[in-house]
Amino acid sequence: MKIKSGQQELTITRATIPPGERMPVHKHPILNGVYIEKGTLTIGLPGQKETLTLGDGKAFIEITDKWHYGHNDGNIPVTIILSYSDPEGEPTTIFKIPDDKRD
C-alpha cells in the first residue's frame, strides 16, 4: 500500500446493519479500524467459503484494498464504529459494480 502525501484527516462514523442484511461488496484503499459495539458481524471475501465472525467488543484492522463484504446473520442489529485516516478528499470506501470482474 502506498501512502499518499497531503493533509491527513480522521473520520469516525457509526453504522448499523439490520438483522439478515448483507453489505455490498466493497474495498477500502486506506487503512481503517472497526469496533463492534453490539451484535455479531461476519466478514467474507467474494468467491471464498471461509468467513470471519466477530462479536461485541471486538476491534480489528479491516481488510485494505481487497474486495469484501459484511453481513449480519443474527437477530439483533449490529452496530459498528469505523475509523479512517486518509489524505483529505480521498475516498474511504469503493463499492464494486456487480458485473465488474476486476480484482
Disulfide bonds with the S-S distance in Angstrom:
none
